[in-house]
Amino acid sequence: MRKLYFLVPGTDGKFACGGLWAELNTCHLAKQVCPAEVVTYCQREQDTLFLDDLLQEENLDDVIFIISWGFHVPKLAARLKRHHVVYHAHSAGYRFKLPASMPIITVSRHTMGYWGQKSPNSLIYYLPNHISNDFQNLNLERDIDILVQTRKSSEYLLKELIPTLQNHCKVVVLDSHVEDLIKLFNRAKIYLYDSAEYWEMKGVSEGFGLPPMESLACGCQVFSSVNDALADYLDPGFNCHKIAGYSKEYDVQRILKMLNSPPQTILPDDFFEIYRTESITKRLKIILDQLNEFFDHTKYYHSNIKGSTKLRLSKLIFQRFFSKLVKKSKNRIRGALRSLGLR
């Protein structure tokens, strides 16, 4: 197997976010399958490889570069076009195209569907984000009625729904990094998440939506938006409830009803199995085997499947229209001949 280099702009400071932690975690899991290292390309960091230095090496045929930072992908792809590159796609909607020579690993079926349409000639795989086994129901006393994080939350949630709920129950609002989120999820009865507005403003999609999944694993009841990749696993009425449902009053009514009702059925462990370490590493092993085989193939063969360019699509649309027009004309002529008794 080729060695994997996971490219990130940096591993701390201004680059710290959920996407970064997910990428670093994927690198950690990949080390159980093959050699893998983190490489930065925006800032040099102690004890971490830097892309400029790596590209000085003459032969990089035995490595695969994994790129993931959406807004940086076009420039990185151009810079690494002579090498083996895989796009690890979290969010969708960045409006760039990728060559068929660059396989895509997606973290959600929503993103897989997006790239299946946008890059039909690329190899595409599904590798969901990893949920640590630490996220589980610890059967603690649930002394927090409602838990919510300000990051990614809608204006409606923070300025309308939460202030109203605070008049009825104990609400904890997190507006900074928390060291032990697992314990908080285990203390909370209900977790609220509403990210549709946030991603609409960003112009890209929710890549996976870790918090609702993690809170479910800890036994929370979840009220959430179901935009983008959240629809991969959230099922309103069955494992969650849709937030922002028609009116604030109806949201309050449903949330308070749940607080005053017996605890709902906790999801079984097998619901989370595909996101746990063992399943992720098994899938990753299969994907990497196929990627290594693919890059062996590209040394001897070029891509020769016609892509769906605007010019080609316009040509196909015209051909289809012309074909229908000819068929309709032939049918009219046949009808006219039959009416004249000539056929």
C-alpha positions as CSV (number, residue, x, y, z in Angstrom):
1,M,0.0,0.0,0.0
2,R,1.1,3.5,-0.7
3,K,1.7,5.9,2.1
4,L,-1.0,8.5,2.8
5,Y,-0.3,12.1,3.4
6,F,-3.3,14.0,4.9
7,L,-3.0,17.6,3.8
8,V,-4.4,20.3,6.2
9,P,-3.6,24.0,6.3
10,G,-2.6,23.7,9.9
11,T,-3.5,21.8,13.0
12,D,-4.3,24.6,15.5
13,G,-5.2,28.2,15.9
14,K,-7.4,29.7,13.2
15,F,-7.7,26.3,11.4
16,A,-9.3,24.6,14.5
17,C,-12.8,23.3,13.6
18,G,-14.9,20.2,13.3
19,G,-13.6,19.4,9.8
20,L,-10.0,19.6,11.0
21,W,-10.7,17.2,13.9
22,A,-12.5,14.8,11.6
23,E,-9.6,14.8,9.2
24,L,-7.0,14.3,11.9
25,N,-9.1,11.5,13.3
26,T,-9.3,9.8,9.9
27,C,-5.5,10.0,9.6
28,H,-5.2,8.3,13.0
29,L,-7.6,5.5,11.9
30,A,-5.7,5.1,8.6
31,K,-2.5,4.3,10.5
32,Q,-4.2,1.0,11.5
33,V,-4.3,0.1,7.8
34,C,-1.2,1.6,6.2
35,P,1.5,4.3,6.8
36,A,-0.1,7.7,7.2
37,E,1.0,11.2,8.2
38,V,-0.4,14.7,8.6
39,V,1.1,17.3,6.3
40,T,0.5,21.1,6.6
41,Y,0.6,23.5,3.7
42,C,-0.2,26.9,5.0
43,Q,1.9,27.1,8.2
44,R,5.0,25.2,9.3
45,E,4.6,23.4,12.6
46,Q,7.1,21.6,14.8
47,D,7.3,17.8,14.3
48,T,4.9,18.0,11.3
49,L,5.7,17.6,7.6
50,F,5.3,20.6,5.3
51,L,4.1,20.2,1.7
52,D,6.8,22.5,0.1
53,D,9.5,20.2,1.5
54,L,7.8,17.0,0.4
55,L,7.4,18.2,-3.2
56,Q,11.2,18.5,-3.4
57,E,11.4,14.7,-3.5
58,E,11.9,13.3,-7.0
59,N,9.8,10.2,-6.8
60,L,6.4,10.3,-5.0
61,D,4.8,7.4,-6.8
62,D,4.6,5.5,-3.6
63,V,2.4,8.1,-1.8
64,I,-1.2,9.3,-2.0
65,F,-2.1,12.9,-1.1
66,I,-5.5,13.3,0.7
67,I,-6.9,16.8,0.3
68,S,-10.1,17.9,2.0
69,W,-10.1,21.7,2.8
70,G,-13.0,22.7,0.4
71,F,-12.0,26.3,-0.5
72,H,-8.3,25.2,-1.0
73,V,-9.1,22.1,-3.2
74,P,-8.8,23.7,-6.7
75,K,-5.4,25.2,-6.0
76,L,-4.1,22.0,-4.3
77,A,-5.5,19.8,-7.1
78,A,-3.7,21.9,-9.7
79,R,-0.4,21.9,-7.7
80,L,-0.5,18.1,-7.2
81,K,-1.8,17.1,-10.7
82,R,1.4,15.1,-11.4
83,H,0.8,13.0,-8.2
84,H,-1.7,10.6,-6.8
85,V,-4.4,12.6,-5.2
86,V,-7.7,11.8,-3.4
87,Y,-10.4,14.3,-2.4
88,H,-11.8,13.5,1.0
89,A,-15.1,15.4,0.6
90,H,-17.0,16.6,3.7
91,S,-19.3,19.4,2.5
92,A,-20.8,19.8,-0.9
93,G,-21.5,22.9,-3.1
94,Y,-18.0,24.4,-3.5
95,R,-18.7,24.7,-7.3
96,F,-15.4,23.3,-8.6
97,K,-14.9,20.3,-10.8
98,L,-12.5,17.4,-10.4
99,P,-10.7,15.3,-13.1
100,A,-11.6,11.6,-13.4
101,S,-8.0,10.9,-12.3
102,M,-8.9,12.1,-8.7
103,P,-11.0,9.6,-6.7
104,I,-13.4,11.0,-4.1
105,I,-14.1,9.6,-0.6
106,T,-17.2,11.1,0.8
107,V,-18.3,11.3,4.5
108,S,-22.0,11.2,3.8
109,R,-24.4,9.8,1.3
110,H,-25.6,13.3,0.6
111,T,-22.1,14.3,-0.5
112,M,-21.7,11.1,-2.4
113,G,-24.9,11.9,-4.4
114,Y,-23.6,15.4,-5.1
115,W,-20.3,14.1,-6.5
116,G,-22.0,11.2,-8.3
117,Q,-23.8,13.9,-10.3
118,K,-21.0,16.5,-10.6
119,S,-18.1,14.0,-11.3
120,P,-19.7,10.9,-12.9
121,N,-16.5,9.5,-14.3
122,S,-14.6,9.6,-11.0
123,L,-14.2,6.7,-8.5
124,I,-16.4,7.6,-5.5
125,Y,-16.5,5.9,-2.1
126,Y,-18.5,6.3,1.1
127,L,-16.6,6.5,4.4
128,P,-18.7,8.1,7.2
129,N,-17.1,10.1,9.9
130,H,-16.0,8.2,13.0
131,I,-17.9,8.3,16.3
132,S,-15.7,7.5,19.2
133,N,-16.8,4.6,21.5
134,D,-16.6,7.1,24.3
135,F,-19.8,8.6,23.1
136,Q,-22.3,6.3,24.8
137,N,-25.0,6.4,27.4
138,L,-23.3,6.4,30.9
139,N,-26.7,6.3,32.7
140,L,-25.9,9.5,34.6
141,E,-28.5,11.7,36.3
142,R,-29.9,14.0,33.6
143,D,-30.0,17.3,35.5
144,I,-30.0,19.5,32.3
145,D,-33.3,19.8,30.5
146,I,-32.0,21.3,27.3
147,L,-28.5,21.6,25.9
148,V,-27.6,23.7,22.9
149,Q,-24.4,25.0,21.3
150,T,-24.3,28.5,19.8
151,R,-22.0,27.6,16.9
152,K,-24.0,26.9,13.7
153,S,-27.3,27.6,15.5
154,S,-30.0,29.7,13.7
155,E,-31.1,33.1,14.8
156,Y,-34.5,31.6,15.5
157,L,-33.1,29.0,17.9
158,L,-30.9,31.5,19.9
159,K,-33.1,34.6,19.9
160,E,-36.6,33.2,20.0
161,L,-36.9,29.6,21.0
162,I,-34.2,29.4,23.7
163,P,-35.4,32.6,25.6
164,T,-38.9,31.2,25.7
165,L,-37.8,27.7,26.9
166,Q,-35.7,29.3,29.6
167,N,-38.9,30.5,31.3
168,H,-40.0,26.8,31.6
169,C,-37.0,24.7,32.2
170,K,-33.2,24.5,32.7
171,V,-31.4,25.4,29.6
172,V,-27.6,25.2,29.2
173,V,-26.1,27.2,26.2
174,L,-22.5,26.4,25.2
175,D,-20.7,29.3,23.5
176,S,-17.1,28.1,23.8
177,H,-15.0,24.9,23.6
178,V,-16.0,22.2,26.2
179,E,-13.4,19.6,27.3
180,D,-15.9,17.0,28.4
181,L,-18.8,17.1,25.9
182,I,-19.6,13.4,26.5
183,K,-20.5,14.1,30.1
184,L,-22.7,17.1,29.2
185,F,-24.5,15.0,26.6
186,N,-25.1,12.4,29.3
187,R,-26.5,15.0,31.7
188,A,-28.9,16.5,29.1
189,K,-32.4,15.2,28.4
190,I,-32.8,17.1,25.1
191,Y,-30.2,18.4,22.6
192,L,-31.2,21.2,20.1
193,Y,-29.4,21.6,16.8
194,D,-30.5,23.9,13.9
195,S,-27.8,24.4,11.2
196,A,-29.8,24.9,8.0
197,E,-29.5,28.7,8.2
198,Y,-25.8,28.6,8.9
199,W,-25.0,26.5,5.9
200,E,-27.3,28.4,3.6
201,M,-25.3,31.6,4.4
202,K,-22.1,29.7,3.8
203,G,-23.2,28.5,0.5
204,V,-22.1,24.9,1.1
205,S,-23.7,22.0,2.9
206,E,-23.6,20.3,6.3
207,G,-20.9,17.7,5.7
208,F,-21.9,15.2,8.4
209,G,-23.3,16.8,11.5
210,L,-21.4,15.1,14.3
211,P,-23.1,16.8,17.4
212,P,-26.6,15.3,16.8
213,M,-25.1,11.8,16.2
214,E,-22.9,12.1,19.3
215,S,-25.7,13.3,21.5
216,L,-27.9,10.4,20.2
217,A,-25.2,8.0,21.1
218,C,-25.2,9.4,24.6
219,G,-28.9,8.9,25.1
220,C,-30.2,12.4,24.4
221,Q,-33.5,13.1,22.7
222,V,-32.7,15.3,19.7
223,F,-34.6,18.2,18.0
224,S,-32.7,19.0,14.8
225,S,-32.9,20.4,11.3
226,V,-32.5,17.7,8.7
227,N,-30.6,19.6,6.0
228,D,-28.0,18.0,3.8
229,A,-26.0,15.2,5.4
230,L,-28.1,15.2,8.6
231,A,-30.7,13.4,6.5
232,D,-28.3,10.5,6.2
233,Y,-29.2,9.3,9.7
234,L,-31.8,11.5,11.3
235,D,-35.4,10.2,10.9
236,P,-38.0,12.7,12.4
237,G,-40.6,10.9,14.5
238,F,-38.5,7.8,14.9
239,N,-35.0,8.8,16.2
240,C,-35.4,12.5,16.5
241,H,-37.8,15.4,16.1
242,K,-37.7,18.2,13.4
243,I,-36.9,21.6,15.0
244,A,-38.4,24.9,13.7
245,G,-41.7,23.0,13.0
246,Y,-44.3,25.6,11.8
247,S,-44.3,27.9,14.8
248,K,-42.3,28.7,17.9
249,E,-45.4,27.8,20.0
250,Y,-45.5,24.3,18.5
251,D,-41.8,23.8,19.1
252,V,-42.2,24.7,22.7
253,Q,-45.3,22.5,23.1
254,R,-43.5,19.5,21.7
255,I,-40.2,20.0,23.6
256,L,-42.0,20.5,27.0
257,K,-44.2,17.5,26.3
258,M,-41.1,15.4,25.8
259,L,-39.5,16.7,29.0
260,N,-42.7,15.8,31.0
261,S,-43.0,12.3,29.4
262,P,-41.2,9.1,30.3
263,P,-37.8,8.8,28.5
264,Q,-38.0,7.7,24.9
265,T,-36.5,4.4,23.7
266,I,-32.8,4.6,23.5
267,L,-31.3,3.7,20.1
268,P,-29.6,0.3,20.0
269,D,-25.9,0.0,19.7
270,D,-26.1,-1.5,16.2
271,F,-27.5,1.9,14.9
272,F,-24.1,3.4,15.5
273,E,-22.0,0.4,14.4
274,I,-21.2,1.7,11.0
275,Y,-19.6,4.8,12.5
276,R,-17.5,3.0,15.1
277,T,-13.8,2.2,14.8
278,E,-14.0,-1.4,13.7
279,S,-16.4,-0.7,10.8
280,I,-14.6,2.4,9.7
281,T,-11.2,0.7,9.5
282,K,-12.7,-2.3,7.6
283,R,-14.3,0.1,5.0
284,L,-11.1,2.1,4.8
285,K,-9.0,-1.0,4.1
286,I,-11.3,-2.0,1.2
287,I,-11.3,1.5,-0.2
288,L,-7.5,1.9,0.0
289,D,-7.0,-1.5,-1.7
290,Q,-9.0,-0.3,-4.6
291,L,-7.3,3.1,-4.7
292,N,-3.9,1.5,-4.9
293,E,-5.1,-0.7,-7.7
294,F,-6.5,2.3,-9.5
295,F,-3.3,4.4,-9.3
296,D,-1.4,1.4,-10.7
297,H,-3.8,1.4,-13.6
298,T,-3.4,5.1,-14.3
299,K,0.3,4.6,-15.0
300,Y,-0.5,2.7,-18.2
301,Y,-3.9,4.0,-19.3
302,H,-5.5,7.4,-19.7
303,S,-9.1,8.4,-19.0
304,N,-11.2,8.0,-22.2
305,I,-14.8,8.3,-21.0
306,K,-16.4,11.5,-22.4
307,G,-17.1,14.0,-19.6
308,S,-20.3,15.9,-19.2
309,T,-19.1,19.3,-20.3
310,K,-21.6,22.1,-21.1
311,L,-20.8,21.9,-24.8
312,R,-21.4,18.1,-24.9
313,L,-24.6,18.4,-22.8
314,S,-25.9,21.1,-25.2
315,K,-25.0,18.8,-28.1
316,L,-26.9,15.9,-26.5
317,I,-29.9,18.0,-25.7
318,F,-30.0,19.2,-29.4
319,Q,-29.6,15.7,-30.7
320,R,-32.5,14.5,-28.5
321,F,-34.7,17.4,-29.6
322,F,-33.9,16.8,-33.3
323,S,-34.5,13.1,-32.9
324,K,-38.0,13.7,-31.4
325,L,-38.7,16.2,-34.2
326,V,-37.8,13.7,-36.9
327,K,-39.8,11.0,-35.2
328,K,-42.9,13.2,-34.9
329,S,-42.5,14.3,-38.6
330,K,-42.3,10.7,-39.7
331,N,-45.4,9.8,-37.7
332,R,-47.3,12.7,-39.3
333,I,-46.3,11.5,-42.8
334,R,-47.3,7.9,-42.1
335,G,-50.7,9.2,-40.7
336,A,-51.3,11.3,-43.8
337,L,-50.4,8.4,-46.2
338,R,-52.8,6.0,-44.3
339,S,-55.6,8.6,-44.5
340,L,-55.1,8.7,-48.3
341,G,-55.1,4.9,-48.5
342,L,-51.6,4.9,-49.8
343,R,-50.2,2.8,-46.9
